Amino acid sequence: KRVVSGSEELVKVWDVEAVTQVCKPQGHSGDVNSVGFSPDGKLAATGSDDHLVKIWNTETGAEVLTLGGQQVRTLTGQLNAVYAVAFSPDSKRVVSGFQDGTVKIWDV
C-alpha cells in the first residue's frame, strides 16, 4: 500500500507497510497543492502553483504521461495554480481544478 504526498516543490511516494520512501519525483517549480493516485496505483498525478499537472510512475518517480505510445508530456493549464487533480476510474483521464475555477479534463 502506498501514499503520495506533496509540499513545496516536492512529491514523495511512500510504502505505508514498510514505512519507506519509494521515490521522489522531481519537476515542479512551484508548491504542490494536490496529489492523486490512479485506481491501479501505478501512476500519480500532481498539481502545482507552477500551473502544471504532471503524471508520474509511482515505482520509479519518472514523469511518464505517454500520448501516442511514445511521447512524454506535461499537461499545462491556464496561467493559474492547480488546486485539485484526480484520475477517472479507468485511469484514461485526469481532471484538474485551477485557482480561477476552471476545470479541465485531460486524456492520459
C-alpha positions as CSV (number, residue, x, y, z in Angstrom):
1,K,0.0,0.0,0.0
2,R,1.2,3.4,-0.9
3,V,0.5,7.1,-0.3
4,V,1.7,10.1,-2.3
5,S,2.4,13.5,-0.6
6,G,3.2,16.9,-1.9
7,S,4.6,20.1,-0.3
8,E,6.6,23.0,-1.5
9,E,8.1,21.7,-4.8
10,L,8.4,18.1,-3.5
11,V,6.5,15.0,-4.4
12,K,7.1,11.8,-2.5
13,V,5.6,8.3,-2.8
14,W,5.7,6.2,0.4
15,D,5.3,2.5,1.1
16,V,3.0,2.5,4.1
17,E,3.6,-1.1,5.2
18,A,7.4,-0.8,5.0
19,V,7.4,2.8,6.2
20,T,9.9,3.8,3.5
21,Q,10.0,6.3,0.7
22,V,9.7,4.6,-2.7
23,C,10.5,7.5,-4.9
24,K,10.8,11.3,-5.0
25,P,9.6,12.6,-8.4
26,Q,11.1,15.9,-9.3
27,G,10.0,18.5,-11.9
28,H,7.6,21.1,-10.3
29,S,8.9,24.6,-9.9
30,G,6.1,25.7,-7.6
31,D,4.3,24.4,-4.5
32,V,2.5,21.1,-5.0
33,N,-1.1,21.7,-4.0
34,S,-2.8,18.4,-5.0
35,V,-1.9,14.8,-5.5
36,G,-3.8,11.7,-6.5
37,F,-3.3,8.0,-7.5
38,S,-4.6,6.2,-10.5
39,P,-7.0,3.4,-9.4
40,D,-4.4,0.8,-10.1
41,G,-1.8,2.7,-8.0
42,K,0.8,2.7,-10.9
43,L,0.5,6.4,-11.6
44,A,0.3,9.6,-9.5
45,A,-1.0,13.0,-10.7
46,T,0.2,16.2,-9.1
47,G,-1.0,19.8,-9.5
48,S,1.2,22.8,-8.6
49,D,1.5,26.6,-8.3
50,D,3.7,26.3,-11.5
51,H,0.4,25.9,-13.4
52,L,1.2,22.3,-14.4
53,V,-0.4,18.9,-13.9
54,K,2.2,16.1,-14.1
55,I,1.8,12.3,-14.2
56,W,4.4,10.1,-12.5
57,N,5.4,6.5,-12.3
58,T,5.0,5.5,-8.7
59,E,7.7,2.9,-8.8
60,T,10.5,5.0,-10.4
61,G,9.4,8.6,-10.0
62,A,9.8,9.2,-13.7
63,E,7.4,11.6,-15.5
64,V,5.6,9.1,-17.7
65,L,2.5,10.6,-19.2
66,T,2.6,8.8,-22.6
67,L,0.5,10.0,-25.5
68,G,0.5,8.1,-28.8
69,G,2.6,5.3,-27.2
70,Q,5.9,7.1,-27.1
71,Q,5.8,10.8,-26.1
72,V,6.3,12.1,-22.5
73,R,4.2,15.2,-21.9
74,T,3.4,17.7,-19.2
75,L,-0.2,18.9,-19.1
76,T,-0.4,22.7,-19.0
77,G,-3.4,24.6,-17.9
78,Q,-4.4,28.2,-17.6
79,L,-2.0,30.7,-16.0
80,N,-3.3,29.8,-12.6
81,A,-2.3,27.4,-9.8
82,V,-3.7,23.9,-9.9
83,Y,-5.6,23.1,-6.7
84,A,-7.1,19.7,-7.5
85,V,-6.3,16.6,-9.5
86,A,-8.0,13.2,-9.8
87,F,-8.0,10.2,-12.1
88,S,-11.1,8.7,-13.8
89,P,-12.0,5.2,-12.6
90,D,-10.4,3.7,-15.8
91,S,-7.2,5.8,-15.5
92,K,-7.7,7.1,-19.0
93,R,-8.4,10.7,-17.9
94,V,-7.3,13.2,-15.3
95,V,-9.4,16.1,-14.2
96,S,-7.8,19.2,-12.8
97,G,-9.2,22.2,-11.0
98,F,-7.5,25.6,-11.2
99,Q,-7.3,28.6,-8.9
100,D,-9.7,30.6,-11.2
101,G,-12.4,27.9,-11.0
102,T,-11.5,26.4,-14.4
103,V,-11.9,22.6,-14.6
104,K,-10.1,20.7,-17.3
105,I,-10.4,17.0,-18.4
106,W,-7.3,15.5,-19.9
107,D,-6.8,12.4,-21.9
108,V,-4.0,10.4,-20.4
